[in-house]
Amino acid sequence: MRILIAAALTVTALTLTGCNAATDPTPVQKAAPGEAGPGATKKKAPPVKLTAKRARAARSVLSDGGALSCVRVTVTNRTKKNLEINPLYFSITDTHSTKHDTSGALGDYEGQIDTTTLAPGENAKGVVCAKGRFTPRVVAMTNALFSEAARAEVS
């Protein structure tokens, strides 16, 4: 009986949250794409192109003076629908595979990526930072429903 109840609760939780337990992870877009070798097949371009490069952000007047690790990102909307962009939609994973939330550093630096809506074909550029001193390896961006939209290696 307990197994049936646990299974029913799991199905209900997945249904209510809209989670799809069978989704594939978002592929990481390479920092410096290489040429395809002989016999290579062309892959479909990702719907949201994300590029990332290490950066040093200028401190804002609101900065507490703590260490920041920053990345300059470019987001390109390759879909046929509008794409919401928000600095809260980003996270940075370091070289030790630790994921850092960027919300704690908002307001500590100038040039952050704007909260905006990108029409198809448009792009946005800006900086995202997380508190702490680490080497960024991957930047991830979620969509408005907080499911991962894009991942990119940091160059």
N, C-alpha and C positions, 0 to 999 in steps of 0.2 A: 504494500500500500504506500509506503514512504517513497519508493522509487517512482510510482505513478504520480504522486504529488510533486516530487522534485522535477520530473519531466514536464509536467503541466506548467509549473512555475517558470521553467526555463523557456518554454515555447511562448508563454504569455509575455515574459520580459523582452524577448527578442522581437515579438510582434509590436509591443507598445513603444519600444525605443526606435524601431525602424532599422535595427541592425541587420546586416546581412553577414552571417557568420562564414559564408563561403566566398567572400570577396578576396581578390588577389591584392597584395600590397602594391602601392604606387611605385613604379620603377624610378630609380634615381637617374636623372639626366646628367650626363657626363660634363665635366668642366671644360674639357678641350676635346670636342668630338674629332675622332680620327677618320681617315678615309676607309671606306669599306674595302675589304680584301676581295680577291677573285672568288666568284661563286657566292658571295654574300647576298642575302635577300634584303630588299628595302623594308624598313619597319615603318609603320604608320606614325606620323608625328604626334606627339602628345597634345591634347586639347589645350592645356595651359603650359606655355613655355616659361621656365624659370631658370634664370642664370644667377650665379652668385660669385662674388669676389671679396676676399678679405678687405676690410676697410678700417680706417680710424675716424671716428666721429668727433666732431667739435662738441665740446661740453656746452650745455645750456645753462642759463642762470638758475635753473631749478636743480641742477646736479648736486648730489650729495658727496661727490668726489671719489666714490668707490670705483673699483676696476670694472671696465666694460669690454666685452668682446663683440666686435661688430662685423657685419657683412653688408656690402652694397648689392642689392637685388634688382633685377629687371623682370617684370612679369608681363607676358604677352598673351592676350586673349585670342586663341585660335578657334574658339567655338563659334556657334551661330547665335548665341545668347549673350546677354550682358553678364559681366563677371564682377562680383563685389570684392574689393580689396580693402584690407584693414590691417594695421600693424599688429593687432591682437591675433591675427590668423597665422602668425609665423612662429616657428621654433627652430632652435639651432642645436645640432648634435655635434659634440666635440670628438676629438681623435680617440678618446677612451670610451666612446659609445654612450656618453651621458647626454641626455636630452635637457636643454635649457629653455625655460619659458621666457619669452621676450616681454611679457606684460610688466614685470617688475622694473624694467629699465625705461619705460615710457616717460618722456619729459626730461630725462637726464642728458639728452643729446639733441643736436640740430640735424635737420635733413632727413628725418624719419619718413618712411614711405607714407603717402597720404591715404586717408580713408576716401575711397572713390569708387566709381563704377566704370568699368572699361567696356566699351562697345566692342563688337567683333573687330579684330584687327588692331586694336589700340594696345598701347603698353604703358606701364608706370614704372618709374625708377625711384629708389630711395634706399635708406639705410635701416636695418633692423639690428638691434643690440640686445644682449643679455648680460645680466650682472655676473661679474667674476672674470678671472683671467684664465682663458683656455684657448685652444686652437680649434676654430670652427672647421668641421669636415663636411657636413650636410645641412642644408636648409630645407625645411618642409613648410608648405603652405596648405592650410585647410580652406574650405569654402564656408559659406554662411551657415551651413548645417553641420559644421565641424567634422566633415569627413575629408580625408586628405586629398587635395587636388593636384599637388605637384611636389616633387623633391628634386634637389639639384646638389651636385658636388660643389664645394667651394674651391675656387682656384686661388 
